[in-house]
């Protein structure tokens, strides 16, 4: 199930005893091509009813409906309305707008997107950070979900993805970890948990402990327990932060490298991400970080010969919450980084480690930012990084 994306519409109510805020949400704002059902949920003051209406673009067929094959339904707040979804066999995204009108005058407008036809529908998602699926006999793909605590209308809480992994069970290290970075993940500051542990497998798929290193122990032999999704990128709640200490998110890194250029880059990335309302420069920073396995092992874990990151950001969207595939090439910026996992890498200046995303693809064999328009992706990933778009990159 995709993470629930909430769209809230709130206001004051004159009745002091009816303080429940009006809200409408979809179980999934984006569904894959083979999804058959979704759900509309609402809340509001007791006794409030609502009318929900589905509309489509002129060139779209009626591909989803409420029960009894209707595009309009009436219910009490608190009731969940099932939405029947038809299969998308086309090569394009399609959208349906759902207008929810409450009897006390509030209105919510939701958009449900459906992904194009795909041979891997459970993997293909609309998330901006998602790399393309690549088959591997020992690869395990998994997404960890968490419940965030909201602080205001801009930094909302709710059930969200934490990070996704492509875990190489044979080498006991993730080849990549992909995640969004935004103030809702870092605020409020709950701090570092240091909760080193196996993946507890309370979320599917299960990754057996025999395929993981026990990160409660240090690697030894000069290697630090290096995060791929950094602990400081997930300070919203203790539980959210604790997930970054799972074995599946950790890789052996040279001590000097881990405490040198790598931690410097992590700090820069947080500075580049939108963290507060007043400093938001764009909606989300999409990050993929990973390990290129080398020939050596430590404690039964393949040691990366190189560590890398790729980043994607879009121009701040003031007027509407567009999906990532709706942005043009001139509204997107991307950059990649490649470091050797040794003391030399620890002393590198970040500008020396900067590459195009296309060059990182050539190194790793993975294709990044799968959900961009192909022509847009090729231009953005091949473009030399614009240093002006990444403040402070030349200073470290």
TISE-627116 format. One record per residue (C-alpha): residue number from 1; y, z, x. Coordinates in pm, 1 decimal. Each point is the difference from the previous one (the first is absolute). Layout:
% residues N
node nr->NUM, north->Y, up->Z, east->X;
...
% end
This chain:
% residues 396
node nr->1, north->0.0, up->0.0, east->0.0;
node nr->2, north->344.1, up->-84.5, east->128.6;
node nr->3, north->246.9, up->282.9, east->47.0;
node nr->4, north->198.9, up->74.4, east->-313.3;
node nr->5, north->354.9, up->-123.3, east->22.6;
node nr->6, north->235.8, up->188.7, east->-227.2;
node nr->7, north->315.4, up->-134.5, east->-157.2;
node nr->8, north->199.2, up->285.0, east->-150.6;
node nr->9, north->288.2, up->-12.0, east->-243.0;
node nr->10, north->155.0, up->341.6, east->-61.8;
node nr->11, north->295.8, up->162.4, east->-166.7;
node nr->12, north->123.0, up->316.9, east->-165.5;
node nr->13, north->-122.1, up->101.0, east->-341.9;
node nr->14, north->219.9, up->192.7, east->-241.4;
node nr->15, north->-296.4, up->206.6, east->-118.2;
node nr->16, north->-41.7, up->287.6, east->247.3;
node nr->17, north->-362.8, up->37.7, east->-108.7;
node nr->18, north->-80.7, up->-365.4, east->71.0;
node nr->19, north->64.6, up->-29.9, east->372.3;
node nr->20, north->-286.0, up->-233.9, east->84.3;
node nr->21, north->142.0, up->-311.3, east->162.9;
node nr->22, north->-84.8, up->-343.3, east->-133.5;
node nr->23, north->-220.1, up->-198.4, east->236.2;
node nr->24, north->-220.8, up->-307.3, east->-6.2;
node nr->25, north->-243.9, up->-111.9, east->268.0;
node nr->26, north->-285.0, up->-238.8, east->67.8;
node nr->27, north->-322.2, up->119.2, east->159.0;
node nr->28, north->50.1, up->-295.6, east->235.8;
node nr->29, north->318.7, up->-203.8, east->32.0;
node nr->30, north->-198.0, up->-272.1, east->180.0;
node nr->31, north->-359.8, up->-87.5, east->-89.8;
node nr->32, north->-241.2, up->-231.9, east->174.7;
node nr->33, north->-125.6, up->-332.2, east->-133.8;
node nr->34, north->-318.7, up->139.6, east->-155.5;
node nr->35, north->138.5, up->318.7, east->-156.7;
node nr->36, north->-96.2, up->32.5, east->-367.4;
node nr->37, north->201.0, up->305.4, east->-110.7;
node nr->38, north->318.0, up->191.1, east->77.1;
node nr->39, north->172.1, up->283.2, east->-186.5;
node nr->40, north->349.7, up->88.4, east->-119.2;
node nr->41, north->85.5, up->370.0, east->-2.7;
node nr->42, north->305.9, up->172.5, east->-145.3;
node nr->43, north->152.1, up->342.3, east->-30.3;
node nr->44, north->299.5, up->143.1, east->-187.1;
node nr->45, north->113.5, up->268.4, east->-243.2;
node nr->46, north->-256.5, up->109.3, east->-256.9;
node nr->47, north->-16.0, up->-223.4, east->-306.3;
node nr->48, north->150.2, up->-303.9, east->173.4;
node nr->49, north->-163.1, up->-334.0, east->-67.4;
node nr->50, north->37.2, up->-327.2, east->184.5;
node nr->51, north->-45.5, up->-373.3, east->-45.4;
node nr->52, north->-134.1, up->-202.3, east->293.9;
node nr->53, north->39.7, up->-377.5, east->14.5;
node nr->54, north->-148.3, up->-242.1, east->254.2;
node nr->55, north->186.6, up->-321.4, east->83.5;
node nr->56, north->-79.9, up->-285.7, east->236.3;
node nr->57, north->189.3, up->-267.9, east->188.7;
node nr->58, north->30.1, up->-332.3, east->-180.6;
node nr->59, north->-263.9, up->-166.8, east->217.0;
node nr->60, north->-250.7, up->287.3, east->-14.9;
node nr->61, north->-282.6, up->36.9, east->-247.7;
node nr->62, north->-48.1, up->331.7, east->-177.9;
node nr->63, north->-228.7, up->146.4, east->266.9;
node nr->64, north->9.8, up->365.0, east->-105.8;
node nr->65, north->20.2, up->186.5, east->-330.7;
node nr->66, north->-25.0, up->332.6, east->-179.1;
node nr->67, north->-303.2, up->87.8, east->-219.3;
node nr->68, north->-82.6, up->-249.6, east->-277.9;
node nr->69, north->140.1, up->-277.8, east->221.0;
node nr->70, north->361.6, up->77.5, east->-90.0;
node nr->71, north->311.9, up->-3.2, east->217.7;
node nr->72, north->165.1, up->287.6, east->-191.1;
node nr->73, north->-128.2, up->354.0, east->-51.2;
node nr->74, north->137.3, up->327.2, east->-140.9;
node nr->75, north->-114.8, up->347.4, east->103.0;
node nr->76, north->99.9, up->362.0, east->54.3;
node nr->77, north->124.9, up->103.2, east->342.9;
node nr->78, north->-280.9, up->145.8, east->205.0;
node nr->79, north->-245.5, up->-259.7, east->-126.0;
node nr->80, north->-134.5, up->-250.8, east->250.1;
node nr->81, north->-8.5, up->-363.0, east->-112.6;
node nr->82, north->-270.8, up->-219.1, east->148.4;
node nr->83, north->109.4, up->-343.4, east->120.8;
node nr->84, north->-263.2, up->-273.1, east->7.5;
node nr->85, north->44.7, up->-232.5, east->297.8;
node nr->86, north->-137.3, up->-351.7, east->39.3;
node nr->87, north->-128.4, up->-142.1, east->327.2;
node nr->88, north->250.0, up->-192.5, east->212.5;
node nr->89, north->-166.7, up->-316.5, east->128.2;
node nr->90, north->325.1, up->-157.1, east->121.4;
node nr->91, north->146.2, up->4.6, east->351.0;
node nr->92, north->321.1, up->176.8, east->-100.3;
node nr->93, north->120.1, up->342.4, east->-107.8;
node nr->94, north->74.5, up->49.9, east->-366.1;
node nr->95, north->210.1, up->265.6, east->-170.4;
node nr->96, north->30.5, up->167.4, east->-338.6;
node nr->97, north->296.9, up->209.6, east->-108.9;
node nr->98, north->-69.6, up->305.8, east->-214.9;
node nr->99, north->292.6, up->143.8, east->-192.7;
node nr->100, north->-51.4, up->357.4, east->-118.0;
node nr->101, north->250.0, up->113.6, east->-266.2;
node nr->102, north->-6.8, up->370.0, east->-90.3;
node nr->103, north->99.9, up->124.7, east->-344.6;
node nr->104, north->271.9, up->221.7, east->154.0;
node nr->105, north->177.0, up->-303.5, east->147.6;
node nr->106, north->-136.9, up->-16.5, east->356.0;
node nr->107, north->-129.6, up->-331.1, east->131.2;
node nr->108, north->-223.5, up->-75.1, east->298.9;
node nr->109, north->-68.9, up->-344.4, east->143.1;
node nr->110, north->-318.5, up->-35.4, east->207.3;
node nr->111, north->-138.1, up->-303.4, east->181.0;
node nr->112, north->-371.8, up->-49.6, east->55.4;
node nr->113, north->-97.9, up->-252.3, east->268.4;
node nr->114, north->-339.5, up->-161.4, east->46.1;
node nr->115, north->-113.6, up->-132.2, east->336.6;
node nr->116, north->-121.4, up->-361.4, east->45.8;
node nr->117, north->-369.9, up->-89.0, east->6.4;
node nr->118, north->-175.2, up->141.1, east->307.4;
node nr->119, north->-350.4, up->19.0, east->143.0;
node nr->120, north->68.5, up->366.9, east->89.1;
node nr->121, north->182.1, up->128.3, east->-309.8;
node nr->122, north->-58.2, up->369.0, east->66.8;
node nr->123, north->161.6, up->-30.8, east->342.1;
node nr->124, north->291.3, up->-230.6, east->-77.8;
node nr->125, north->298.5, up->207.0, east->-107.4;
node nr->126, north->372.6, up->-51.8, east->-31.1;
node nr->127, north->81.0, up->256.2, east->267.1;
node nr->128, north->237.1, up->-139.5, east->259.1;
node nr->129, north->-184.7, up->154.1, east->294.9;
node nr->130, north->-343.9, up->-133.0, east->-89.0;
node nr->131, north->-166.8, up->-219.6, east->268.1;
node nr->132, north->-244.1, up->-270.7, east->-100.6;
node nr->133, north->-362.8, up->94.1, east->-55.4;
node nr->134, north->-226.9, up->-75.7, east->295.9;
node nr->135, north->-375.7, up->35.1, east->-19.0;
node nr->136, north->-170.7, up->220.9, east->256.0;
node nr->137, north->-348.4, up->146.4, east->-8.5;
node nr->138, north->127.8, up->345.1, east->98.1;
node nr->139, north->338.9, up->-15.1, east->-178.2;
node nr->140, north->76.9, up->246.3, east->-279.4;
node nr->141, north->317.0, up->-53.5, east->-203.2;
node nr->142, north->144.2, up->303.5, east->-172.6;
node nr->143, north->324.9, up->116.5, east->-158.4;
node nr->144, north->95.5, up->368.2, east->-15.3;
node nr->145, north->208.0, up->109.1, east->-299.7;
node nr->146, north->221.2, up->304.9, east->-38.6;
node nr->147, north->230.0, up->163.0, east->-254.6;
node nr->148, north->359.1, up->19.6, east->121.7;
node nr->149, north->260.3, up->254.7, east->-104.1;
node nr->150, north->317.9, up->-163.1, east->-130.1;
node nr->151, north->343.3, up->125.3, east->101.1;
node nr->152, north->235.3, up->-222.1, east->-202.9;
node nr->153, north->6.0, up->-328.5, east->-192.1;
node nr->154, north->4.0, up->-200.2, east->324.1;
node nr->155, north->-273.7, up->193.4, east->178.4;
node nr->156, north->-254.3, up->20.6, east->-278.7;
node nr->157, north->-335.9, up->169.3, east->6.6;
node nr->158, north->-331.0, up->-87.8, east->-158.5;
node nr->159, north->-338.1, up->-137.4, east->98.4;
node nr->160, north->49.7, up->-242.8, east->290.7;
node nr->161, north->-189.4, up->-165.2, east->280.8;
node nr->162, north->22.7, up->195.8, east->323.9;
node nr->163, north->-144.6, up->-254.0, east->242.3;
node nr->164, north->-275.2, up->-261.6, east->28.5;
node nr->165, north->-242.5, up->-55.2, east->287.3;
node nr->166, north->-234.0, up->-257.4, east->146.0;
node nr->167, north->-245.1, up->238.7, east->163.6;
node nr->168, north->-241.9, up->-128.8, east->263.4;
node nr->169, north->-299.0, up->228.9, east->-45.4;
node nr->170, north->-175.9, up->-137.0, east->309.0;
node nr->171, north->289.7, up->103.9, east->224.7;
node nr->172, north->105.1, up->302.3, east->-210.3;
node nr->173, north->365.0, up->-101.3, east->-6.7;
node nr->174, north->223.8, up->-177.3, east->-253.0;
node nr->175, north->93.9, up->-350.7, east->110.3;
node nr->176, north->309.8, up->30.5, east->-217.7;
node nr->177, north->173.4, up->247.4, east->-228.3;
node nr->178, north->256.4, up->-139.6, east->-247.3;
node nr->179, north->255.5, up->199.8, east->-195.8;
node nr->180, north->343.2, up->-10.0, east->-165.0;
node nr->181, north->279.0, up->215.5, east->143.7;
node nr->182, north->270.5, up->131.5, east->-231.4;
node nr->183, north->184.1, up->324.7, east->-60.0;
node nr->184, north->-235.2, up->94.3, east->-281.9;
node nr->185, north->-272.7, up->50.2, east->264.7;
node nr->186, north->210.4, up->203.8, east->244.7;
node nr->187, north->214.1, up->212.7, east->-236.1;
node nr->188, north->-8.4, up->292.7, east->-51.9;
node nr->189, north->-108.2, up->103.0, east->348.4;
node nr->190, north->-325.8, up->192.6, east->-36.8;
node nr->191, north->-66.3, up->-10.6, east->372.6;
node nr->192, north->-302.2, up->-74.8, east->214.9;
node nr->193, north->-332.8, up->132.4, east->-123.7;
node nr->194, north->-215.9, up->-48.8, east->312.9;
node nr->195, north->-291.5, up->-18.6, east->-244.6;
node nr->196, north->-235.3, up->-190.8, east->234.2;
node nr->197, north->-313.9, up->-91.7, east->-191.1;
node nr->198, north->-256.3, up->-259.0, east->-96.2;
node nr->199, north->84.9, up->-217.0, east->-299.1;
node nr->200, north->-116.9, up->240.3, east->-276.5;
node nr->201, north->-114.3, up->-300.6, east->-207.5;
node nr->202, north->158.1, up->126.5, east->-320.7;
node nr->203, north->117.7, up->-359.2, east->-49.7;
node nr->204, north->-218.4, up->-311.7, east->10.9;
node nr->205, north->-148.0, up->-169.9, east->191.9;
node nr->206, north->-190.5, up->268.4, east->187.5;
node nr->207, north->11.9, up->-16.0, east->380.3;
node nr->208, north->-288.5, up->207.0, east->132.6;
node nr->209, north->88.3, up->270.8, east->250.5;
node nr->210, north->-246.6, up->-151.6, east->246.1;
node nr->211, north->238.0, up->-296.9, east->20.7;
node nr->212, north->301.4, up->218.9, east->82.6;
node nr->213, north->105.6, up->203.2, east->301.4;
node nr->214, north->57.8, up->370.3, east->-63.0;
node nr->215, north->373.9, up->7.9, east->72.5;
node nr->216, north->8.1, up->379.1, east->-22.7;
node nr->217, north->-96.7, up->-44.4, east->365.3;
node nr->218, north->225.4, up->-175.3, east->249.8;
node nr->219, north->-129.0, up->-318.3, east->162.6;
node nr->220, north->41.1, up->142.7, east->349.3;
node nr->221, north->20.9, up->-210.1, east->319.2;
node nr->222, north->374.3, up->-56.6, east->-32.1;
node nr->223, north->4.0, up->-132.1, east->-355.9;
node nr->224, north->212.0, up->131.9, east->-287.4;
node nr->225, north->-92.8, up->-14.5, east->-367.9;
node nr->226, north->243.2, up->-274.8, east->-96.4;
node nr->227, north->102.3, up->-60.0, east->-360.1;
node nr->228, north->17.5, up->-350.8, east->-140.8;
node nr->229, north->190.3, up->105.2, east->-313.7;
node nr->230, north->219.9, up->270.0, east->160.0;
node nr->231, north->-2.4, up->355.3, east->-129.9;
node nr->232, north->381.6, up->2.3, east->-23.7;
node nr->233, north->-10.0, up->-306.4, east->-227.0;
node nr->234, north->-181.2, up->208.6, east->-262.3;
node nr->235, north->190.1, up->328.0, east->-42.9;
node nr->236, north->32.4, up->-4.8, east->-380.8;
node nr->237, north->-282.1, up->247.7, east->-67.0;
node nr->238, north->-252.9, up->193.1, east->206.6;
node nr->239, north->-282.7, up->-202.3, east->-154.9;
node nr->240, north->168.6, up->-332.8, east->77.8;
node nr->241, north->55.2, up->104.8, east->360.0;
node nr->242, north->-353.5, up->134.9, east->41.0;
node nr->243, north->-143.0, up->-346.0, east->-69.8;
node nr->244, north->166.3, up->-130.6, east->317.6;
node nr->245, north->-224.1, up->236.3, east->199.4;
node nr->246, north->-322.9, up->-158.3, east->-125.9;
node nr->247, north->-220.4, up->-139.1, east->274.1;
node nr->248, north->34.2, up->-347.9, east->-151.8;
node nr->249, north->376.3, up->-2.1, east->78.9;
node nr->250, north->-34.1, up->123.3, east->358.9;
node nr->251, north->-59.6, up->-195.3, east->322.5;
node nr->252, north->-32.2, up->106.9, east->365.6;
node nr->253, north->330.1, up->-65.0, east->177.0;
node nr->254, north->99.2, up->56.6, east->359.3;
node nr->255, north->192.8, up->329.7, east->12.4;
node nr->256, north->301.7, up->-150.8, east->174.7;
node nr->257, north->9.6, up->-292.9, east->-241.3;
node nr->258, north->-42.3, up->219.4, east->-309.0;
node nr->259, north->285.8, up->226.0, east->109.1;
node nr->260, north->215.8, up->-280.9, east->138.6;
node nr->261, north->84.6, up->-339.6, east->-146.7;
node nr->262, north->-237.3, up->39.1, east->-296.4;
node nr->263, north->168.9, up->310.7, east->-137.3;
node nr->264, north->337.4, up->-156.0, east->75.2;
node nr->265, north->-90.9, up->-303.2, east->-211.8;
node nr->266, north->-122.9, up->221.3, east->-284.3;
node nr->267, north->337.8, up->174.2, east->-5.9;
node nr->268, north->185.7, up->-330.9, east->-3.2;
node nr->269, north->-209.5, up->-123.9, east->-291.2;
node nr->270, north->89.6, up->306.5, east->-206.3;
node nr->271, north->365.6, up->-62.4, east->81.1;
node nr->272, north->-37.7, up->-360.3, east->-118.4;
node nr->273, north->-161.7, up->103.3, east->-327.2;
node nr->274, north->199.1, up->97.2, east->-313.3;
node nr->275, north->-18.1, up->378.8, east->-9.9;
node nr->276, north->293.8, up->113.4, east->-215.3;
node nr->277, north->196.0, up->-149.6, east->-286.7;
node nr->278, north->316.7, up->-36.7, east->206.7;
node nr->279, north->-174.9, up->-168.4, east->291.7;
node nr->280, north->-226.9, up->-242.3, east->-183.8;
node nr->281, north->30.7, up->-342.7, east->159.6;
node nr->282, north->-303.0, up->-155.6, east->-168.5;
node nr->283, north->-269.0, up->114.2, east->-238.0;
node nr->284, north->-301.4, up->62.2, east->222.9;
node nr->285, north->-107.8, up->-52.0, east->358.7;
node nr->286, north->-353.7, up->-138.8, east->15.8;
node nr->287, north->-197.3, up->104.4, east->308.3;
node nr->288, north->-335.2, up->-97.8, east->147.1;
node nr->289, north->-113.2, up->173.5, east->316.4;
node nr->290, north->-323.3, up->-44.4, east->187.9;
node nr->291, north->-232.4, up->7.9, east->296.1;
node nr->292, north->-147.6, up->-280.8, east->207.5;
node nr->293, north->-336.5, up->141.1, east->116.9;
node nr->294, north->-56.6, up->-6.6, east->375.4;
node nr->295, north->-316.2, up->34.7, east->204.9;
node nr->296, north->7.4, up->376.1, east->57.2;
node nr->297, north->-110.7, up->287.5, east->-220.2;
node nr->298, north->91.9, up->365.4, east->-23.9;
node nr->299, north->-206.8, up->244.1, east->-206.2;
node nr->300, north->-178.3, up->-297.2, east->-156.6;
node nr->301, north->324.7, up->-163.6, east->-117.7;
node nr->302, north->109.4, up->-341.0, east->127.3;
node nr->303, north->326.8, up->42.9, east->190.6;
node nr->304, north->271.8, up->-251.2, east->-92.5;
node nr->305, north->112.8, up->-218.8, east->287.7;
node nr->306, north->321.4, up->-69.0, east->-191.7;
node nr->307, north->180.0, up->158.4, east->-294.0;
node nr->308, north->227.9, up->-201.5, east->-225.6;
node nr->309, north->222.7, up->5.7, east->-308.0;
node nr->310, north->152.5, up->-259.1, east->-232.8;
node nr->311, north->288.8, up->70.8, east->-238.9;
node nr->312, north->144.3, up->-184.0, east->-300.1;
node nr->313, north->315.2, up->79.6, east->-193.4;
node nr->314, north->182.5, up->-177.6, east->-278.9;
node nr->315, north->369.2, up->-22.0, east->-78.2;
node nr->316, north->116.0, up->282.6, east->-224.6;
node nr->317, north->-52.2, up->-114.5, east->-359.7;
node nr->318, north->293.5, up->137.1, east->-197.8;
node nr->319, north->-62.0, up->-173.5, east->-332.3;
node nr->320, north->-370.7, up->6.7, east->-68.4;
node nr->321, north->-324.5, up->137.8, east->134.1;
node nr->322, north->-147.6, up->-327.1, east->125.4;
node nr->323, north->-352.5, up->-15.9, east->137.5;
node nr->324, north->-38.8, up->-85.5, east->368.9;
node nr->325, north->-124.3, up->-354.2, east->-65.0;
node nr->326, north->322.8, up->-80.3, east->-185.5;
node nr->327, north->217.6, up->31.8, east->311.8;
node nr->328, north->106.3, up->-304.3, east->201.3;
node nr->329, north->-30.6, up->-24.7, east->378.7;
node nr->330, north->370.0, up->72.0, east->56.2;
node nr->331, north->-39.1, up->328.0, east->-192.1;
node nr->332, north->-281.1, up->127.0, east->223.9;
node nr->333, north->-16.0, up->131.6, east->355.6;
node nr->334, north->-313.6, up->67.5, east->204.1;
node nr->335, north->-81.0, up->126.0, east->348.4;
node nr->336, north->-312.2, up->82.2, east->200.2;
node nr->337, north->-76.9, up->229.0, east->295.0;
node nr->338, north->-283.2, up->-3.6, east->253.9;
node nr->339, north->-59.7, up->270.9, east->262.3;
node nr->340, north->-273.6, up->56.7, east->255.8;
node nr->341, north->-171.6, up->331.2, east->-73.4;
node nr->342, north->72.9, up->155.0, east->339.2;
node nr->343, north->269.8, up->178.2, east->199.3;
node nr->344, north->177.6, up->-330.8, east->64.7;
node nr->345, north->24.8, up->-52.1, east->-375.1;
node nr->346, north->146.2, up->346.7, east->-33.5;
node nr->347, north->293.8, up->-95.5, east->220.2;
node nr->348, north->74.7, up->-333.9, east->-167.0;
node nr->349, north->330.7, up->-54.0, east->-172.5;
node nr->350, north->-44.5, up->-96.9, east->-363.4;
node nr->351, north->183.6, up->-327.5, east->50.5;
node nr->352, north->-258.4, up->-89.3, east->266.5;
node nr->353, north->-281.1, up->52.3, east->-251.3;
node nr->354, north->163.7, up->-202.5, east->-280.4;
node nr->355, north->-179.8, up->-315.8, east->-117.1;
node nr->356, north->-8.0, up->-230.9, east->-298.1;
node nr->357, north->-249.8, up->95.9, east->-268.1;
node nr->358, north->-174.1, up->-332.8, east->63.9;
node nr->359, north->-68.5, up->109.2, east->359.1;
node nr->360, north->-154.9, up->325.1, east->-123.2;
node nr->361, north->-217.7, up->-204.7, east->-234.9;
node nr->362, north->-118.9, up->-209.9, east->294.3;
node nr->363, north->-89.3, up->316.5, east->192.1;
node nr->364, north->-182.4, up->179.6, east->-281.0;
node nr->365, north->-148.8, up->-281.9, east->-207.5;
node nr->366, north->140.7, up->153.3, east->-318.2;
node nr->367, north->241.4, up->-174.0, east->-236.4;
node nr->368, north->286.6, up->225.2, east->-107.5;
node nr->369, north->213.4, up->19.9, east->-314.3;
node nr->370, north->-255.4, up->-191.0, east->-202.8;
node nr->371, north->195.2, up->26.3, east->-322.4;
node nr->372, north->306.7, up->-192.3, east->112.1;
node nr->373, north->37.3, up->-360.0, east->-106.4;
node nr->374, north->-191.3, up->-193.0, east->273.1;
node nr->375, north->296.9, up->-214.6, east->103.7;
node nr->376, north->229.3, up->302.6, east->6.9;
node nr->377, north->-255.6, up->202.0, east->196.0;
node nr->378, north->-37.2, up->-266.9, east->266.4;
node nr->379, north->375.8, up->-17.6, east->57.0;
node nr->380, north->55.1, up->376.9, east->0.9;
node nr->381, north->-294.5, up->78.8, east->227.3;
node nr->382, north->84.8, up->-276.4, east->250.4;
node nr->383, north->368.0, up->93.5, east->27.6;
node nr->384, north->114.4, up->182.4, east->314.5;
node nr->385, north->104.0, up->355.6, east->-93.9;
node nr->386, north->369.3, up->35.4, east->-81.3;
node nr->387, north->96.5, up->301.0, east->212.5;
node nr->388, north->303.3, up->66.7, east->-217.8;
node nr->389, north->-235.5, up->68.1, east->-291.4;
node nr->390, north->-173.9, up->281.6, east->188.7;
node nr->391, north->278.1, up->240.1, east->114.2;
node nr->392, north->-53.9, up->175.2, east->329.5;
node nr->393, north->-298.2, up->-213.9, east->99.2;
node nr->394, north->149.4, up->-73.7, east->341.7;
node nr->395, north->73.8, up->370.4, east->62.5;
node nr->396, north->-293.5, up->230.6, east->69.7;
% end
